[in-house]
């Protein structure tokens, strides 16, 4: 790339890198995603938090228990999601740099950086949430500006506060393209979720407890594993694309961050 000349953001290239990386590391990424998704799903079903999803009506005296259990599942989900995001970012960047995305290295990175990622996620969620409540547009703009904050945090080790500014710098000028990719992933998740709804009654076995909902949990888990993997790997691919077109950073320079 010529100095001072910025290339165009190529959505097709990002999609190709995302699914190419997932394909080359299917076993590693699938195992990581299952470790992150399965415990939350099982705990949710065991504690009864998925009652609404199964169409059950909750008794008034059960609501306090329900919301308490919902909070527990939410905390577990937040921690596991942070580990998965960091792990898959590490794996995706390594793969795009031509390196092996090993399960052990990915998991280690996820565990080491989960606390900063949790802090970043909470702050981002609060800020974007307020933006959506006050007016829709500010929420969308903040989400797009901070779209690659997690990869910035994991790869560049900027710290939580530095990740916001660095992400805004990288995404500037390319946020419409990022919005298009985000909408595409969201639509995929929505369509898959809607597709399974009619199957809930068919997949639920007689009786009660985890055994009765096991088929539903299995199908739901597969969908969530797929969406979580595409989302995390896609975010890392967007980060890779932005650094490539804005800074001329190639595989050799990015590869050094994990050495």
C-alpha positions as CSV (number, residue, x, y, z in Angstrom):
1,X,0.0,0.0,0.0
2,X,1.3,3.5,-0.9
3,X,2.1,5.7,2.1
4,X,-0.9,8.0,2.9
5,X,-3.2,6.0,0.7
6,X,-5.9,4.0,2.4
7,X,-7.5,1.0,0.7
8,X,-11.2,0.4,0.7
9,X,-12.8,-1.8,3.3
10,X,-13.7,-5.1,1.6
11,X,-16.7,-6.8,3.2
12,X,-16.2,-9.9,1.0
13,X,-12.6,-10.2,2.1
14,X,-13.6,-10.0,5.7
15,X,-16.3,-12.7,5.2
16,X,-13.8,-14.9,3.4
17,X,-11.2,-14.6,6.1
18,X,-13.9,-15.2,8.8
19,X,-15.2,-18.5,7.4
20,X,-11.8,-19.5,6.1
21,X,-10.4,-19.2,9.5
22,X,-13.3,-21.1,11.1
23,X,-13.0,-23.9,8.5
24,X,-9.3,-24.3,9.1
25,X,-9.7,-24.4,12.9
26,X,-13.2,-26.0,13.1
27,X,-12.3,-28.5,15.8
28,X,-10.4,-26.0,18.0
29,X,-13.0,-23.2,17.6
30,X,-15.9,-25.7,18.1
31,X,-14.5,-27.1,21.3
32,X,-13.8,-23.6,22.7
33,X,-17.4,-22.5,21.8
34,X,-18.9,-25.6,23.4
35,X,-17.0,-25.0,26.6
36,X,-18.4,-21.5,26.7
37,X,-21.9,-22.2,25.6
38,X,-22.8,-25.6,27.1
39,X,-22.5,-24.8,30.9
40,X,-24.7,-21.7,30.6
41,X,-27.3,-23.6,28.6
42,X,-27.4,-26.5,31.0
43,X,-27.4,-24.2,34.1
44,X,-30.2,-22.1,32.6
45,X,-32.3,-25.2,32.1
46,X,-31.5,-26.7,35.4
47,X,-32.4,-23.5,37.3
48,X,-35.5,-23.0,35.3
49,X,-34.4,-19.7,33.7
50,X,-35.4,-21.0,30.2
51,X,-39.0,-21.5,31.4
52,X,-40.2,-18.5,29.3
53,X,-38.5,-19.9,26.2
54,X,-40.3,-23.2,26.7
55,X,-43.7,-21.4,27.0
56,X,-44.2,-22.1,30.7
57,X,-46.1,-19.6,32.8
58,X,-44.3,-18.7,36.0
59,X,-46.2,-18.5,39.3
60,X,-46.0,-15.1,41.0
61,X,-44.3,-16.6,44.1
62,X,-41.6,-18.1,41.8
63,X,-40.6,-14.8,40.2
64,X,-38.0,-13.8,42.9
65,X,-36.4,-17.1,42.6
66,X,-36.5,-16.8,38.8
67,X,-34.8,-13.5,38.7
68,X,-32.2,-14.6,41.2
69,X,-31.3,-17.6,39.1
70,X,-31.4,-15.4,36.0
71,X,-28.7,-13.2,37.6
72,X,-26.5,-16.2,38.3
73,X,-26.8,-17.5,34.7
74,X,-26.1,-14.0,33.5
75,X,-22.8,-13.8,35.4
76,X,-21.7,-17.2,34.3
77,X,-22.6,-16.3,30.7
78,X,-20.7,-13.1,30.9
79,X,-17.5,-14.7,32.1
80,X,-17.7,-17.6,29.6
81,X,-18.5,-15.2,26.8
82,X,-15.5,-13.0,27.6
83,X,-13.2,-16.1,27.7
84,X,-14.5,-17.3,24.3
85,X,-14.2,-13.8,22.7
86,X,-10.6,-13.4,23.7
87,X,-9.7,-17.0,22.8
88,X,-11.2,-16.8,19.3
89,X,-9.7,-13.4,18.7
90,X,-6.3,-14.9,19.5
91,X,-7.0,-17.9,17.3
92,X,-8.3,-15.9,14.4
93,X,-5.4,-13.5,14.4
94,X,-2.9,-16.3,14.7
95,X,-4.5,-18.1,11.8
96,X,-4.6,-15.0,9.6
97,X,-0.9,-14.6,10.3
98,X,-0.2,-18.1,9.1
99,X,0.3,-19.6,12.5
100,X,-1.3,-22.6,14.2
101,X,-4.3,-21.6,16.4
102,X,-3.8,-24.2,19.1
103,X,-6.5,-25.0,21.6
104,X,-4.2,-24.5,24.6
105,X,-2.9,-21.1,23.5
106,X,-6.4,-19.8,22.7
107,X,-7.8,-21.0,26.0
108,X,-4.8,-19.5,27.9
109,X,-5.3,-16.1,26.3
110,X,-9.0,-16.3,27.0
111,X,-8.4,-17.0,30.7
112,X,-5.7,-14.4,31.0
113,X,-7.7,-11.6,29.5
114,X,-11.2,-12.4,30.5
115,X,-11.3,-9.9,33.4
116,X,-10.4,-6.9,31.2
117,X,-12.8,-8.1,28.5
118,X,-15.6,-8.3,31.1
119,X,-14.9,-4.8,32.2
120,X,-14.8,-3.6,28.6
121,X,-18.0,-5.4,27.8
122,X,-19.9,-4.0,30.8
123,X,-18.8,-0.4,30.2
124,X,-19.6,-0.7,26.5
125,X,-23.0,-2.3,27.2
126,X,-23.9,0.5,29.7
127,X,-22.8,3.3,27.3
128,X,-24.5,1.8,24.2
129,X,-27.6,1.0,26.3
130,X,-27.9,4.6,27.4
131,X,-27.4,5.6,23.8
132,X,-30.3,3.4,22.6
133,X,-32.5,4.6,25.4
134,X,-31.9,8.3,24.9
135,X,-31.9,8.1,21.1
136,X,-31.4,5.2,18.8
137,X,-28.7,6.8,16.6
138,X,-26.1,7.5,19.4
139,X,-26.3,3.9,20.5
140,X,-25.6,2.7,17.0
141,X,-22.7,5.1,16.5
142,X,-21.1,4.1,19.8
143,X,-21.5,0.4,18.9
144,X,-19.8,0.9,15.6
145,X,-17.0,3.1,16.9
146,X,-16.2,0.4,19.5
147,X,-16.8,-2.6,17.2
148,X,-13.2,-3.8,17.4
149,X,-12.5,-2.8,21.1
150,X,-12.1,-6.4,22.2
151,X,-9.5,-7.4,19.5
152,X,-7.7,-4.2,20.3
153,X,-7.6,-5.1,24.0
154,X,-6.5,-8.7,23.4
155,X,-4.0,-8.0,20.6
156,X,-2.5,-4.6,21.4
157,X,-2.9,-4.9,25.2
158,X,-4.1,-1.2,25.5
159,X,-6.1,-1.6,28.6
160,X,-9.8,-1.1,28.9
161,X,-9.8,2.7,28.5
162,X,-7.3,2.7,25.7
163,X,-9.3,0.1,23.7
164,X,-12.2,2.5,23.2
165,X,-10.2,5.3,21.7
166,X,-8.1,2.9,19.6
167,X,-11.2,1.2,18.2
168,X,-12.8,4.5,17.4
169,X,-9.6,5.5,15.5
170,X,-9.5,2.2,13.5
171,X,-13.2,2.1,12.6
172,X,-13.4,5.8,11.5
173,X,-14.4,6.0,7.9
174,X,-15.6,2.4,7.6
175,X,-18.5,2.2,10.1
176,X,-21.2,1.8,7.4
177,X,-19.5,-1.3,6.1
178,X,-19.1,-2.6,9.7
179,X,-22.8,-2.0,10.3
180,X,-23.6,-4.0,7.2
181,X,-21.6,-7.0,8.5
182,X,-23.1,-6.7,12.0
183,X,-26.7,-6.6,10.5
184,X,-25.9,-9.7,8.5
185,X,-24.7,-11.7,11.6
186,X,-27.7,-10.4,13.5
187,X,-30.1,-11.6,10.8
188,X,-28.5,-15.0,10.7
189,X,-28.9,-15.3,14.5
190,X,-32.5,-14.2,14.4
191,X,-33.5,-16.5,11.5
192,X,-31.8,-19.5,13.2
193,X,-33.6,-18.7,16.4
194,X,-37.0,-18.4,14.7
195,X,-36.4,-21.6,12.8
196,X,-36.0,-23.6,16.0
197,X,-39.0,-22.2,17.8
198,X,-41.6,-24.5,16.1
199,X,-39.4,-27.4,17.0
200,X,-39.5,-26.9,20.8
201,X,-42.6,-28.9,21.4
202,X,-41.5,-31.7,18.9
203,X,-38.0,-32.0,20.5
204,X,-39.1,-31.9,24.1
205,X,-39.3,-35.4,25.5
206,X,-41.9,-36.7,28.0
207,X,-41.2,-36.1,31.6
208,X,-39.4,-33.2,33.1
209,X,-35.9,-31.9,34.0
210,X,-32.8,-31.8,31.9
211,X,-33.5,-35.2,30.2
212,X,-36.8,-33.9,28.7
213,X,-35.2,-30.7,27.3
214,X,-31.9,-32.3,26.2
215,X,-32.8,-32.4,22.5
216,X,-33.8,-28.7,22.6
217,X,-30.7,-27.8,24.4
218,X,-28.5,-29.7,21.9
219,X,-30.1,-27.9,18.9
220,X,-30.0,-24.5,20.7
221,X,-26.4,-25.1,21.7
222,X,-25.3,-25.8,18.1
223,X,-26.9,-22.6,16.9
224,X,-25.4,-20.6,19.7
225,X,-22.0,-22.1,19.1
226,X,-22.2,-21.2,15.4
227,X,-23.3,-17.6,16.0
228,X,-20.8,-17.0,18.8
229,X,-18.0,-18.4,16.7
230,X,-18.9,-16.3,13.6
231,X,-19.3,-13.2,15.7
232,X,-16.0,-13.5,17.5
233,X,-14.0,-14.6,14.5
234,X,-15.7,-12.0,12.3
235,X,-14.8,-9.2,14.8
236,X,-11.2,-10.3,14.7
237,X,-11.3,-10.4,10.9
238,X,-12.7,-6.8,10.8
239,X,-9.9,-5.7,13.1
240,X,-7.3,-7.4,10.8
241,X,-8.8,-5.7,7.8
242,X,-8.8,-2.3,9.4
243,X,-5.2,-2.5,10.5
244,X,-4.2,-3.8,7.0
245,X,-5.9,-1.0,5.0
246,X,-5.3,1.9,7.4
247,X,-1.8,1.1,8.6
248,X,-0.4,-1.2,6.0
249,X,0.1,-3.8,8.7
250,X,0.7,-7.3,7.3
251,X,0.9,-10.8,8.8
252,X,4.6,-10.4,9.8
253,X,3.9,-7.3,11.9
254,X,0.7,-8.6,13.5
255,X,2.3,-12.0,14.1
256,X,4.9,-10.4,16.4
257,X,2.3,-9.4,19.0
258,X,1.9,-13.0,20.2
259,X,5.6,-13.8,20.2
